[in-house]
Amino acid sequence: MTDAKPDDVLQGLLDGNRRFIEGRMEHAHESPTDRDALLEEQHPCVTLLGCSDSRVPPSVIFDVGLGQVFSIRIAGHVLSDEVRASVRYAAVHLGTPLILVLGHEGCGAVTETLQAVRTGGDLSQPLVRDLAVPVRRALSDEGDEDVVNRAVLLHTRAEAAALREDAVLKPLIDEGRLRVAAAVYRMHTGEVELLSQ
Ligand SMILES: [Zn+2]
């Protein structure tokens, strides 16, 4: 279990993201020695819930290497029962002090759901079923960003809010041992932008 404070972990990730944006990556924790040091156990500093999109690999965009990110990735990062159980596992058994829900611009799963909503397609399938909720809200909202990105922001914030109310996680949050943050990855710049609650 890491002793790091949630806010310090978040700042460390944002510092790593700044290095990634500017092409100053340190590539720490990637050597054979680091690999050996992790043989017995892991103490990741963050549980990351994000999309499977190949352009958004957490360890790369935060420049953190091995053993740092407990990464839960699924298309559209929907909060299925299995995903929720994985988040709980990392928080309770690995003691990660931070949960970061990371949406990204131009998400393909959200784009496909928008298409299905607009054309009256089948919305009963997994992923689409969950993503239809923020997509419909985004369609009725107005804002600076396009519909897909508005839906990504709504979806990401809603998941973070749901995790803050999770029966297993909430006591840890109330004790100050755990923080749930939401952010969006900007595809054009490589920037991870924190979202307000
Ligand atoms: Zn995506």
py3Dmol code that shows the C-alpha trace and the ligand (Angstrom):
import py3Dmol

protein = """\
ATOM      1  CA  MET A   1       0.000   0.000   0.000  1.00  0.00           C
ATOM      2  CA  THR A   2       1.381   3.378  -0.917  1.00  0.00           C
ATOM      3  CA  ASP A   3       1.459   6.162   1.671  1.00  0.00           C
ATOM      4  CA  ALA A   4       1.060   8.869  -0.938  1.00  0.00           C
ATOM      5  CA  LYS A   5      -1.739  11.386  -0.473  1.00  0.00           C
ATOM      6  CA  PRO A   6      -4.427  11.476  -3.175  1.00  0.00           C
ATOM      7  CA  ASP A   7      -3.692  15.088  -4.149  1.00  0.00           C
ATOM      8  CA  ASP A   8       0.052  14.429  -4.400  1.00  0.00           C
ATOM      9  CA  VAL A   9      -0.564  11.429  -6.652  1.00  0.00           C
ATOM     10  CA  LEU A  10      -2.802  13.506  -8.889  1.00  0.00           C
ATOM     11  CA  GLN A  11      -0.203  16.269  -9.112  1.00  0.00           C
ATOM     12  CA  GLY A  12       2.476  13.701  -9.964  1.00  0.00           C
ATOM     13  CA  LEU A  13       0.343  12.360 -12.800  1.00  0.00           C
ATOM     14  CA  LEU A  14      -0.307  15.851 -14.141  1.00  0.00           C
ATOM     15  CA  ASP A  15       3.442  16.592 -13.981  1.00  0.00           C
ATOM     16  CA  GLY A  16       4.087  13.410 -15.998  1.00  0.00           C
ATOM     17  CA  ASN A  17       1.426  14.429 -18.487  1.00  0.00           C
ATOM     18  CA  ARG A  18       3.132  17.809 -18.884  1.00  0.00           C
ATOM     19  CA  ARG A  19       6.395  15.975 -19.746  1.00  0.00           C
ATOM     20  CA  PHE A  20       4.467  13.870 -22.280  1.00  0.00           C
ATOM     21  CA  ILE A  21       2.897  16.966 -23.889  1.00  0.00           C
ATOM     22  CA  GLU A  22       6.266  18.645 -24.209  1.00  0.00           C
ATOM     23  CA  GLY A  23       8.195  15.537 -25.310  1.00  0.00           C
ATOM     24  CA  ARG A  24      10.353  15.496 -22.151  1.00  0.00           C
ATOM     25  CA  MET A  25       9.456  12.012 -20.974  1.00  0.00           C
ATOM     26  CA  GLU A  26      11.670  10.415 -18.333  1.00  0.00           C
ATOM     27  CA  HIS A  27      10.583   6.810 -18.962  1.00  0.00           C
ATOM     28  CA  ALA A  28      11.226   5.992 -15.317  1.00  0.00           C
ATOM     29  CA  HIS A  29      10.281   2.594 -13.860  1.00  0.00           C
ATOM     30  CA  GLU A  30      10.808   0.767 -17.134  1.00  0.00           C
ATOM     31  CA  SER A  31      14.132  -1.027 -16.530  1.00  0.00           C
ATOM     32  CA  PRO A  32      14.698  -4.755 -15.856  1.00  0.00           C
ATOM     33  CA  THR A  33      15.541  -3.750 -12.264  1.00  0.00           C
ATOM     34  CA  ASP A  34      12.157  -2.099 -11.907  1.00  0.00           C
ATOM     35  CA  ARG A  35      10.521  -5.175 -13.394  1.00  0.00           C
ATOM     36  CA  ASP A  36      12.292  -7.420 -10.879  1.00  0.00           C
ATOM     37  CA  ALA A  37      11.355  -5.162  -7.988  1.00  0.00           C
ATOM     38  CA  LEU A  38       7.701  -5.684  -8.805  1.00  0.00           C
ATOM     39  CA  LEU A  39       7.792  -9.475  -8.880  1.00  0.00           C
ATOM     40  CA  GLU A  40       6.395 -10.018  -5.407  1.00  0.00           C
ATOM     41  CA  GLU A  41       3.809  -7.283  -5.162  1.00  0.00           C
ATOM     42  CA  GLN A  42       2.445  -4.106  -6.663  1.00  0.00           C
ATOM     43  CA  HIS A  43       1.672  -0.750  -5.086  1.00  0.00           C
ATOM     44  CA  PRO A  44       0.064   1.271  -7.847  1.00  0.00           C
ATOM     45  CA  CYS A  45      -0.639   4.894  -6.978  1.00  0.00           C
ATOM     46  CA  VAL A  46      -3.753   5.245  -9.111  1.00  0.00           C
ATOM     47  CA  THR A  47      -6.708   3.227 -10.283  1.00  0.00           C
ATOM     48  CA  LEU A  48      -7.513   4.452 -13.741  1.00  0.00           C
ATOM     49  CA  LEU A  49     -10.856   3.814 -15.419  1.00  0.00           C
ATOM     50  CA  GLY A  50     -10.519   4.675 -19.080  1.00  0.00           C
ATOM     51  CA  CYS A  51     -11.301   3.750 -22.658  1.00  0.00           C
ATOM     52  CA  SER A  52      -9.486   0.968 -24.552  1.00  0.00           C
ATOM     53  CA  ASP A  53      -8.588   3.456 -27.313  1.00  0.00           C
ATOM     54  CA  SER A  54      -5.031   2.678 -28.436  1.00  0.00           C
ATOM     55  CA  ARG A  55      -4.200   6.383 -28.597  1.00  0.00           C
ATOM     56  CA  VAL A  56      -4.745   6.869 -24.853  1.00  0.00           C
ATOM     57  CA  PRO A  57      -2.388   4.459 -23.029  1.00  0.00           C
ATOM     58  CA  PRO A  58      -2.287   5.650 -19.390  1.00  0.00           C
ATOM     59  CA  SER A  59       1.331   4.759 -18.559  1.00  0.00           C
ATOM     60  CA  VAL A  60       2.511   6.651 -21.638  1.00  0.00           C
ATOM     61  CA  ILE A  61       0.404   9.807 -21.343  1.00  0.00           C
ATOM     62  CA  PHE A  62       1.368  10.115 -17.654  1.00  0.00           C
ATOM     63  CA  ASP A  63       5.001   8.993 -18.206  1.00  0.00           C
ATOM     64  CA  VAL A  64       4.946   6.640 -15.216  1.00  0.00           C
ATOM     65  CA  GLY A  65       6.201   3.187 -16.270  1.00  0.00           C
ATOM     66  CA  LEU A  66       5.663  -0.170 -14.561  1.00  0.00           C
ATOM     67  CA  GLY A  67       3.722  -0.730 -11.369  1.00  0.00           C
ATOM     68  CA  GLN A  68       2.167   2.727 -11.127  1.00  0.00           C
ATOM     69  CA  VAL A  69      -1.235   2.515 -12.800  1.00  0.00           C
ATOM     70  CA  PHE A  70      -3.879  -0.092 -12.035  1.00  0.00           C
ATOM     71  CA  SER A  71      -5.515   0.267 -15.397  1.00  0.00           C
ATOM     72  CA  ILE A  72      -9.128  -0.740 -16.066  1.00  0.00           C
ATOM     73  CA  ARG A  73      -9.860  -0.138 -19.709  1.00  0.00           C
ATOM     74  CA  ILE A  74     -12.966  -0.969 -21.679  1.00  0.00           C
ATOM     75  CA  ALA A  75     -14.480   0.692 -24.744  1.00  0.00           C
ATOM     76  CA  GLY A  76     -16.384   3.780 -23.613  1.00  0.00           C
ATOM     77  CA  HIS A  77     -15.218   3.058 -20.022  1.00  0.00           C
ATOM     78  CA  VAL A  78     -18.711   1.988 -18.965  1.00  0.00           C
ATOM     79  CA  LEU A  79     -19.176   1.169 -15.297  1.00  0.00           C
ATOM     80  CA  SER A  80     -20.296  -2.453 -15.575  1.00  0.00           C
ATOM     81  CA  ASP A  81     -20.487  -4.700 -12.511  1.00  0.00           C
ATOM     82  CA  GLU A  82     -17.117  -6.231 -13.397  1.00  0.00           C
ATOM     83  CA  VAL A  83     -15.520  -2.815 -13.812  1.00  0.00           C
ATOM     84  CA  ARG A  84     -16.932  -1.611 -10.500  1.00  0.00           C
ATOM     85  CA  ALA A  85     -15.608  -4.760  -8.803  1.00  0.00           C
ATOM     86  CA  SER A  86     -12.160  -4.113 -10.302  1.00  0.00           C
ATOM     87  CA  VAL A  87     -12.169  -0.520  -9.033  1.00  0.00           C
ATOM     88  CA  ARG A  88     -13.159  -1.739  -5.571  1.00  0.00           C
ATOM     89  CA  TYR A  89     -10.421  -4.381  -5.609  1.00  0.00           C
ATOM     90  CA  ALA A  90      -7.730  -1.814  -6.342  1.00  0.00           C
ATOM     91  CA  ALA A  91      -8.991   0.642  -3.737  1.00  0.00           C
ATOM     92  CA  VAL A  92      -9.497  -1.896  -0.953  1.00  0.00           C
ATOM     93  CA  HIS A  93      -6.803  -4.526  -1.523  1.00  0.00           C
ATOM     94  CA  LEU A  94      -4.092  -2.495  -3.238  1.00  0.00           C
ATOM     95  CA  GLY A  95      -4.920   0.706  -1.364  1.00  0.00           C
ATOM     96  CA  THR A  96      -4.603   3.067  -4.326  1.00  0.00           C
ATOM     97  CA  PRO A  97      -5.259   6.574  -2.955  1.00  0.00           C
ATOM     98  CA  LEU A  98      -6.670   7.933  -6.216  1.00  0.00           C
ATOM     99  CA  ILE A  99      -9.293   6.793  -8.702  1.00  0.00           C
ATOM    100  CA  LEU A 100      -9.123   8.698 -11.976  1.00  0.00           C
ATOM    101  CA  VAL A 101     -11.923   8.394 -14.507  1.00  0.00           C
ATOM    102  CA  LEU A 102     -10.431   9.425 -17.829  1.00  0.00           C
ATOM    103  CA  GLY A 103     -12.635  10.154 -20.822  1.00  0.00           C
ATOM    104  CA  HIS A 104     -11.182  11.188 -24.151  1.00  0.00           C
ATOM    105  CA  GLU A 105     -12.178  13.397 -27.055  1.00  0.00           C
ATOM    106  CA  GLY A 106     -13.599  11.715 -30.130  1.00  0.00           C
ATOM    107  CA  CYS A 107     -14.444   8.450 -28.349  1.00  0.00           C
ATOM    108  CA  GLY A 108     -15.448   5.822 -30.922  1.00  0.00           C
ATOM    109  CA  ALA A 109     -17.875   4.053 -28.577  1.00  0.00           C
ATOM    110  CA  VAL A 110     -19.683   7.326 -27.886  1.00  0.00           C
ATOM    111  CA  THR A 111     -19.676   8.216 -31.592  1.00  0.00           C
ATOM    112  CA  GLU A 112     -21.223   4.853 -32.459  1.00  0.00           C
ATOM    113  CA  THR A 113     -23.862   5.287 -29.769  1.00  0.00           C
ATOM    114  CA  LEU A 114     -24.724   8.738 -31.100  1.00  0.00           C
ATOM    115  CA  GLN A 115     -25.180   7.217 -34.537  1.00  0.00           C
ATOM    116  CA  ALA A 116     -27.507   4.554 -33.114  1.00  0.00           C
ATOM    117  CA  VAL A 117     -29.544   7.135 -31.195  1.00  0.00           C
ATOM    118  CA  ARG A 118     -29.900   9.374 -34.255  1.00  0.00           C
ATOM    119  CA  THR A 119     -30.889   6.546 -36.613  1.00  0.00           C
ATOM    120  CA  GLY A 120     -33.166   4.681 -34.225  1.00  0.00           C
ATOM    121  CA  GLY A 121     -30.718   1.767 -33.988  1.00  0.00           C
ATOM    122  CA  ASP A 122     -30.608  -1.023 -31.409  1.00  0.00           C
ATOM    123  CA  LEU A 123     -29.787   0.463 -28.008  1.00  0.00           C
ATOM    124  CA  SER A 124     -30.254  -2.741 -26.020  1.00  0.00           C
ATOM    125  CA  GLN A 125     -26.694  -4.001 -26.309  1.00  0.00           C
ATOM    126  CA  PRO A 126     -24.017  -3.525 -23.633  1.00  0.00           C
ATOM    127  CA  LEU A 127     -21.908  -0.355 -23.997  1.00  0.00           C
ATOM    128  CA  VAL A 128     -24.484   1.334 -26.251  1.00  0.00           C
ATOM    129  CA  ARG A 129     -27.158   0.833 -23.603  1.00  0.00           C
ATOM    130  CA  ASP A 130     -25.044   2.643 -21.010  1.00  0.00           C
ATOM    131  CA  LEU A 131     -23.698   5.338 -23.297  1.00  0.00           C
ATOM    132  CA  ALA A 132     -27.170   6.244 -24.661  1.00  0.00           C
ATOM    133  CA  VAL A 133     -27.914   8.106 -21.412  1.00  0.00           C
ATOM    134  CA  PRO A 134     -25.146  10.749 -21.688  1.00  0.00           C
ATOM    135  CA  VAL A 135     -25.546  10.883 -25.488  1.00  0.00           C
ATOM    136  CA  ARG A 136     -29.233  11.793 -25.177  1.00  0.00           C
ATOM    137  CA  ARG A 137     -28.398  14.418 -22.584  1.00  0.00           C
ATOM    138  CA  ALA A 138     -25.654  15.838 -24.794  1.00  0.00           C
ATOM    139  CA  LEU A 139     -28.109  16.094 -27.687  1.00  0.00           C
ATOM    140  CA  SER A 140     -30.489  18.196 -25.615  1.00  0.00           C
ATOM    141  CA  ASP A 141     -27.709  20.350 -24.119  1.00  0.00           C
ATOM    142  CA  GLU A 142     -25.848  23.142 -25.780  1.00  0.00           C
ATOM    143  CA  GLY A 143     -22.182  23.958 -25.371  1.00  0.00           C
ATOM    144  CA  ASP A 144     -18.890  24.889 -26.942  1.00  0.00           C
ATOM    145  CA  GLU A 145     -17.852  21.320 -27.708  1.00  0.00           C
ATOM    146  CA  ASP A 146     -19.405  18.980 -30.271  1.00  0.00           C
ATOM    147  CA  VAL A 147     -22.076  16.460 -29.258  1.00  0.00           C
ATOM    148  CA  VAL A 148     -19.652  13.536 -28.881  1.00  0.00           C
ATOM    149  CA  ASN A 149     -17.323  15.464 -26.611  1.00  0.00           C
ATOM    150  CA  ARG A 150     -20.234  16.881 -24.591  1.00  0.00           C
ATOM    151  CA  ALA A 151     -21.407  13.286 -24.068  1.00  0.00           C
ATOM    152  CA  VAL A 152     -17.872  12.197 -23.088  1.00  0.00           C
ATOM    153  CA  LEU A 153     -17.719  14.935 -20.432  1.00  0.00           C
ATOM    154  CA  LEU A 154     -21.181  14.111 -19.074  1.00  0.00           C
ATOM    155  CA  HIS A 155     -20.394  10.394 -19.022  1.00  0.00           C
ATOM    156  CA  THR A 156     -17.006  10.833 -17.328  1.00  0.00           C
ATOM    157  CA  ARG A 157     -18.374  13.167 -14.646  1.00  0.00           C
ATOM    158  CA  ALA A 158     -21.362  10.866 -14.008  1.00  0.00           C
ATOM    159  CA  GLU A 159     -19.100   7.851 -13.505  1.00  0.00           C
ATOM    160  CA  ALA A 160     -16.906   9.728 -11.048  1.00  0.00           C
ATOM    161  CA  ALA A 161     -20.031  10.831  -9.165  1.00  0.00           C
ATOM    162  CA  ALA A 162     -21.317   7.248  -9.089  1.00  0.00           C
ATOM    163  CA  LEU A 163     -18.004   5.969  -7.722  1.00  0.00           C
ATOM    164  CA  ARG A 164     -18.010   8.644  -4.997  1.00  0.00           C
ATOM    165  CA  GLU A 165     -21.332   7.221  -3.815  1.00  0.00           C
ATOM    166  CA  ASP A 166     -20.229   3.590  -4.081  1.00  0.00           C
ATOM    167  CA  ALA A 167     -20.969   1.727  -0.845  1.00  0.00           C
ATOM    168  CA  VAL A 168     -17.452   0.265  -0.612  1.00  0.00           C
ATOM    169  CA  LEU A 169     -15.530   3.353  -1.714  1.00  0.00           C
ATOM    170  CA  LYS A 170     -17.431   6.051   0.161  1.00  0.00           C
ATOM    171  CA  PRO A 171     -16.053   5.174   3.632  1.00  0.00           C
ATOM    172  CA  LEU A 172     -12.490   5.412   2.267  1.00  0.00           C
ATOM    173  CA  ILE A 173     -13.297   8.789   0.710  1.00  0.00           C
ATOM    174  CA  ASP A 174     -14.855  10.030   3.948  1.00  0.00           C
ATOM    175  CA  GLU A 175     -11.676   9.045   5.817  1.00  0.00           C
ATOM    176  CA  GLY A 176      -9.586  11.088   3.374  1.00  0.00           C
ATOM    177  CA  ARG A 177      -7.737   7.997   2.150  1.00  0.00           C
ATOM    178  CA  LEU A 178      -9.238   8.018  -1.317  1.00  0.00           C
ATOM    179  CA  ARG A 179     -10.141  10.628  -3.905  1.00  0.00           C
ATOM    180  CA  VAL A 180     -12.137  10.151  -7.095  1.00  0.00           C
ATOM    181  CA  ALA A 181     -11.243  12.589  -9.868  1.00  0.00           C
ATOM    182  CA  ALA A 182     -12.475  12.962 -13.431  1.00  0.00           C
ATOM    183  CA  ALA A 183     -10.503  14.177 -16.424  1.00  0.00           C
ATOM    184  CA  VAL A 184     -10.618  14.299 -20.189  1.00  0.00           C
ATOM    185  CA  TYR A 185      -7.777  13.581 -22.589  1.00  0.00           C
ATOM    186  CA  ARG A 186      -7.447  16.156 -25.350  1.00  0.00           C
ATOM    187  CA  MET A 187      -6.404  14.259 -28.468  1.00  0.00           C
ATOM    188  CA  HIS A 188      -4.836  17.199 -30.309  1.00  0.00           C
ATOM    189  CA  THR A 189      -2.525  18.342 -27.529  1.00  0.00           C
ATOM    190  CA  GLY A 190      -2.053  15.230 -25.398  1.00  0.00           C
ATOM    191  CA  GLU A 191      -3.281  17.169 -22.384  1.00  0.00           C
ATOM    192  CA  VAL A 192      -5.173  15.551 -19.522  1.00  0.00           C
ATOM    193  CA  GLU A 193      -7.602  18.222 -18.314  1.00  0.00           C
ATOM    194  CA  LEU A 194      -9.145  17.824 -14.865  1.00  0.00           C
ATOM    195  CA  LEU A 195     -12.921  18.192 -14.722  1.00  0.00           C
ATOM    196  CA  SER A 196     -14.700  19.990 -11.911  1.00  0.00           C
ATOM    197  CA  GLN A 197     -17.112  17.910  -9.844  1.00  0.00           C
TER     198      GLN A 197
END
"""
ligand_1 = """\
1
ZN
Zn -13.005 5.763 -26.486
"""
view = py3Dmol.view(width=600, height=400)
view.addModel(protein, "pdb")
view.setStyle({"model": 0}, {"cartoon": {"style": "trace"}})
view.addModel(ligand_1, "xyz")
view.setStyle({"model": 1}, {"stick": {}})
view.zoomTo()
view.show()
